[in-house]
Amino acid sequence: MKKALVTGAAGFIASRVSRLLLDRGVEVVGLDNLNDAYDVRMKRHRLTSLEGREGFTFVEADIENLYELDPVFSAHRFDAIFNLAARAGVRYSIEDPHVYLRSNAQGALNLMELMHRHDCGKLVLASTSSLYAGHPMPFREDLPVEKPLSPYAASKKAAEVLSYTYHHLYGIDVSILRYFTVYGPAGRPDMAPFRFIKWIHEGTPITVFGDGSQTRDFTYVDDIARGTVLAGKPMGEGKPGHEVVNLGGGMTPISLLDFIRKIEDRLGRKAEIVWQPMSASEMQDTSADIAKAKAVLGWEPEIDLDKGLDATVSWYLENLDWAREVAL
């Protein structure tokens, strides 16, 4: 791989993926529309680790707009597309499902169509563990995921289905990665880890949906980024492949209350909890079977939750002068 397009390059995962690719000598065109889905200061902070690096080019454009994307494909010949741009978050997708379908499904379609037109043969597509709702754990990639509980999950399923169509019609080699609850430094401020750290540190009551017994297979962002880069290799044996692979903590879920206690320990402060009913769109538990990731990618997580939380809380405290002002 000589040159890759990384969409959502100012995002939590994509900025780390871009950095890893650059470390490996791959030229990276990072594309992001810098929307205000959450505080843009966080996105600009992540971009500072990429801007100025040799081999990195930033383009401000929107994957929802085919006419903004076309000049990017005309100006560069990409060996691979890492489509990590997305509207994320289960709860918010219920409030505005249209923007999720435009970004996650239509945006993915735009990229695949341009890949076909410009003869780019490799797609790495970010998807979600939210698709496994209703199935027994640990979640395996061969489970039927036909009953998404939220517009967010449905939009990701749509992108997965479209990727198979373009694989079948045009021979695009596709790696679909279903991520499990990603956390780490400079995480999204609309996600629980950032919010809990911020609220507990400043003494603001934290909101917990449900009774706190729900479990998540938390996965550190650098592990996720490493697995994503590994997925850039061909998936087929002698011909293009189409594979779904879980990237998760590896059957080590932890309850939300235990997760909160770990943050309390690191901050030396107790949380005041405000309880709210759990949304029908939320999953009670998640746990990843990562046997396929080990076999196909040679990947497994390296950073355990304690080490990952140490780094996450430390990042927040080191950037407290501006991170405390980030809008939630």
Secondary structure, DSSP 8 states (H G I E B T S, - for coil): --EEEEETTTSHHHHHHHHHHHHTT-EEEEEE---SSS-HHHHHHHHTTTTT-TTEEEEE--TT-HHHHHHHHHH---SEEEE------HHHHHH-HHHHIIIIIIHHHHHHHHHHHTT--EEEEEEEGGGGTTS-SSB-TTS-----SSHHHHHHHHHHHHHHHHHHHH--EEEEEEE--EE-TT--TTSHHHHHHHHHHHT--EEEESSS--EE--EEHHHHHHHHHHTTS--SSSS--EEEEEESSSS--EEHHHHHHHHHHHHT----EEEE---TTS-SB--B--HHIIIII-----S-HHHHHHHHHHHHHHTHHHHTT---
